[in-house]
Amino acid sequence: MNSGRKGNRFVIRCILILIEIVICFLLQTAVFPALAFAGIVPDLLMTVVAANAYTRGRITGMLTGLACGLLVDCCYGSIIGLYGLLYMVTGYLCGCVVRFYASDDYTIPILLTAAGEFFYCVLYYAAEYLLRGQLQFGAYFMQIILPRILYTVVAAVPVYRGINSLHLRLWSREHKEE
């Protein structure tokens, strides 16, 4: 009977994460382009990956990253799997700090979102531009990476707050049932 409850919890967590991914993807692709700052749109999916990795660990971070990346690959990617790999590695790295999780602290997940976005942008630069011989990293950093990190961090605060409250409600509901 106990394994049935754990299975139900797992399914509920998966559905919750999928809903988070779909909502943030729709916001990122439908709403935020109208609010683009210097042509830059915040990466809300990075916030979903960092938040889930921070609250649930490396495996959840990797799987969430893979799901987000493959969704972006299917819609916008020129190479299937590149975004999936980038988001998955970022989710794994963000999940390494799960032992520092505090439900009321927003500093670490916001810093993880910024670090994840930086890591993602640098790897994307290496895969898309550096391998083609385009070596203007300074210009790419100032025009793309830095504004994208800043805009993503600003947008990450309310997104993380919502994701964290959902995870806390689910956690309290799970522990109330026990």
Secondary structure, 3 states (H helix, E strand, C coil): CHHHHHHHHHHHHHHHHHHHHHHHHHHHHHHHHHHCECCECCCHHHHHHHHHHHHHCHHHHHHHHHHHHHHHHHHHCCCCCHHHHHHHHHHHHHHCCHHHCCCCCCHHHHHHHHHHHHHHHHHHHHHHCHHHCCCCHHHHHHHHHHHHHHHHHHHHHHHHHHHHHHHHHHHHHHHHHC
